[in-house]
Amino acid sequence: QRFIKKRWGSLYFIMCVDPDDNELIVLETIHHFVEVLDRYFGNVCELDLIFNFHKAYHILDELCMSGELQEPSKKTILRVTAAQDALMEGNGDSKTVPELKYEI
């Protein structure tokens, strides 16, 4: 196994991958994750990730599944995350959650 890292501002992202995995695809996945975090938090910094780690994990869960890219659309990831935020802030009523249309 080997480690692949990418620096984004003051943040470092490190992934442990198999030796035969394509390094460029892993770097692109990290970049995609950071772009989604940046759009969600608005210029993401380490404090955003420290105090909102559960939201960062939720975004990562929407982005990847079993180490593979699940959802390439940033808009879809942000829409699903916004729906999750609405459910957590609201009373759980389905009327307060925006309708989700997944892109296939």
C-alpha positions in Angstrom: 0.0 0.0 0.0 1.1 3.6 -0.6 0.0 7.0 0.5 -1.0 9.8 -1.9 -1.3 13.3 -0.6 -2.5 16.6 -1.9 -2.2 20.0 -0.3 -5.0 22.6 -0.6 -4.2 25.9 1.1 -3.4 25.0 4.7 -5.1 21.6 4.4 -3.5 18.2 3.6 -5.5 15.3 2.3 -4.0 11.8 2.4 -5.3 8.6 0.9 -4.0 5.1 1.4 -4.3 3.1 -1.8 -3.3 -0.1 -3.4 0.0 -0.1 -5.3 -1.7 -0.8 -8.6 -4.2 2.1 -8.3 -3.9 5.1 -10.7 -2.3 8.0 -8.8 -3.9 10.6 -11.1 -7.4 9.3 -10.5 -6.8 9.4 -6.7 -5.5 12.9 -7.0 -8.5 13.9 -9.1 -10.9 12.4 -6.5 -9.2 14.3 -3.7 -9.4 17.5 -5.8 -13.1 16.8 -6.4 -13.8 16.3 -2.7 -12.0 19.5 -1.8 -13.9 21.5 -4.5 -17.2 20.2 -3.0 -16.0 21.1 0.5 -15.0 24.5 -0.7 -18.4 25.2 -2.2 -20.3 23.9 0.8 -18.3 25.7 3.5 -17.3 28.7 1.3 -13.4 28.8 1.3 -13.0 25.7 3.5 -10.4 25.8 6.3 -9.2 23.4 9.0 -11.7 24.8 11.6 -14.6 24.0 9.3 -13.5 20.4 9.2 -12.8 20.2 12.9 -16.1 21.6 14.0 -18.2 20.1 11.2 -16.4 16.8 10.7 -19.8 15.0 10.5 -20.8 17.2 7.5 -17.4 16.5 5.8 -17.9 12.7 6.3 -21.4 13.0 4.9 -20.1 14.7 1.8 -17.4 12.1 1.5 -20.0 9.4 1.8 -22.0 11.0 -1.0 -18.9 11.3 -3.1 -17.3 7.8 -2.6 -18.5 4.3 -2.0 -16.1 1.5 -1.3 -13.2 3.7 -2.4 -14.7 4.3 -5.8 -16.2 7.6 -7.1 -20.0 7.3 -6.7 -21.3 10.7 -7.7 -19.3 12.9 -10.1 -21.8 15.8 -10.0 -20.9 18.5 -7.4 -24.4 20.0 -7.7 -26.1 16.7 -6.8 -23.8 16.2 -3.8 -24.5 19.7 -2.5 -28.2 19.3 -3.1 -28.3 16.0 -1.1 -26.2 17.6 1.6 -28.6 20.6 1.7 -31.5 18.2 2.0 -29.8 16.4 4.9 -29.2 19.8 6.6 -32.8 20.7 6.2 -33.9 17.4 7.8 -31.6 18.0 10.7 -32.7 21.6 11.3 -36.4 21.1 10.5 -38.9 19.0 12.2 -38.5 16.0 9.9 -41.4 17.0 7.7 -40.9 16.0 4.1 -42.4 19.3 2.9 -39.3 21.2 4.2 -36.9 19.0 2.2 -36.2 20.1 -1.4 -37.1 17.5 -4.0 -34.1 15.4 -5.0 -33.6 14.4 -8.6 -30.5 12.3 -9.0 -28.7 12.6 -12.3 -28.0 9.3 -14.0 
